[in-house]
Amino acid sequence: MYRFALIFPALILIAGFAQQSSNPPAAKTPSYAAIPVEATKQPNPVKSTPESLARAKKWWTLDCEMCHGKNGDGKGDTAKEMKLQIVDFTDPATLKDRTDGEVFYIIKNGHNDMPAEGPRIKTEENWDLVNYVRSLAKKNGEAKQ
C-alpha cells in the first residue's frame, strides 16, 4: 500500500507531462478572426478631413512609418532590418474587405509583431489613423469606401 501511495502521484505527473508535450503550442498571437464582432461593426465617427489626416500623419511619422513605410507600402526601415512581411496599404485590395472598426481594433490592440497603440493615443486619434491608412490607397488614384 505504501508503494502505491508513492507511485500513483508519480504516474499522474508523468501522464500530465506527456499530455502537455503532445499538445501543439498555442498560437503566438490571435488572428484577425479574433476581432470581436462588436468591434467589426463599430462605425468611424471621425470624418476623413484634411485636419483628421494631418493629425494622423503626425502619429504615422512617429509610430508607424518605421515599419509600414512613409507611403504605407510596408517597406519601412525597421521592417526591412527585421525581415518583416508587412501589408501594402497603397494596394486598394489590402483593406477592401476590412471595416473601419476592424482597422481601429488592430491599431488599438496590435497584431502579430505590431505593438498596440492602446491607451497611448486618444480614441479620436485612433480613428484619424484609420482615415489615414485608408487614404494611402487613395493616393494611388483608387477610390476607397
HUKA-V575169 format. One record per residue. N is the residue number from 1. RES is the residue in one small letter. SS is DSSP state (H for helix, E for strand, C for the rest). D_FIRST is the distance of its C-alpha to the first C-alpha in Angstrom with 1 decimal. Layout:
{{N RES SS D_FIRST} {N RES SS D_FIRST}}
This chain:
{{1 m C 0.0} {2 y H 3.8} {3 r H 5.5} {4 f H 5.1} {5 a H 6.4} {6 l H 9.0} {7 i H 10.0} {8 f H 10.6} {9 p H 13.2} {10 a H 14.8} {11 l H 15.3} {12 i H 16.9} {13 l H 19.2} {14 i H 20.2} {15 a H 21.0} {16 g H 23.0} {17 f H 25.0} {18 a H 25.7} {19 q H 27.0} {20 q H 29.0} {21 s H 30.7} {22 s H 31.6} {23 n C 33.6} {24 p C 37.1} {25 p C 38.2} {26 a C 40.0} {27 a C 43.8} {28 k C 45.4} {29 t C 47.7} {30 p C 48.5} {31 s C 51.2} {32 y H 54.4} {33 a H 52.6} {34 a H 50.7} {35 i C 53.9} {36 p C 53.7} {37 v H 56.2} {38 e H 57.8} {39 a H 58.6} {40 t H 60.2} {41 k C 62.5} {42 q C 63.6} {43 p C 67.4} {44 n C 69.0} {45 p C 71.0} {46 v C 72.9} {47 k C 75.9} {48 s C 76.4} {49 t C 79.4} {50 p H 80.9} {51 e H 79.5} {52 s H 75.9} {53 l H 76.1} {54 a H 77.5} {55 r H 74.7} {56 a H 72.1} {57 k H 73.8} {58 k H 73.1} {59 w H 69.4} {60 w H 69.5} {61 t H 71.2} {62 l H 68.7} {63 d H 65.4} {64 c H 65.8} {65 e H 68.5} {66 m H 66.5} {67 c H 64.3} {68 h H 66.2} {69 g C 69.6} {70 k C 72.8} {71 n C 73.8} {72 g C 70.3} {73 d C 70.1} {74 g C 66.6} {75 k C 68.0} {76 g C 67.7} {77 d H 67.4} {78 t H 63.8} {79 a H 62.9} {80 k H 64.7} {81 e H 63.1} {82 m H 59.5} {83 k C 60.3} {84 l C 59.4} {85 q C 60.4} {86 i C 62.1} {87 v C 63.9} {88 d C 67.7} {89 f C 69.0} {90 t C 72.5} {91 d C 71.6} {92 p C 72.1} {93 a C 69.4} {94 t C 66.7} {95 l C 66.6} {96 k C 68.4} {97 d C 65.3} {98 r C 64.0} {99 t C 64.9} {100 d H 66.0} {101 g H 62.9} {102 e H 60.7} {103 v H 62.7} {104 f H 62.4} {105 y H 58.7} {106 i H 58.3} {107 i H 60.6} {108 k H 58.7} {109 n H 55.2} {110 g C 55.7} {111 h E 54.6} {112 n C 52.9} {113 d C 54.4} {114 m E 56.9} {115 p C 56.1} {116 a C 56.4} {117 e C 59.6} {118 g H 57.8} {119 p H 59.2} {120 r H 61.5} {121 i C 64.2} {122 k C 65.6} {123 t H 65.2} {124 e H 68.9} {125 e H 68.6} {126 n H 65.8} {127 w H 68.0} {128 d H 70.8} {129 l H 68.6} {130 v H 68.0} {131 n H 71.8} {132 y H 72.2} {133 v H 69.7} {134 r H 71.5} {135 s H 74.8} {136 l H 73.9} {137 a H 74.3} {138 k H 77.6} {139 k C 79.0} {140 n C 78.8} {141 g C 81.2} {142 e C 78.7} {143 a C 78.5} {144 k C 75.2} {145 q C 73.9}}
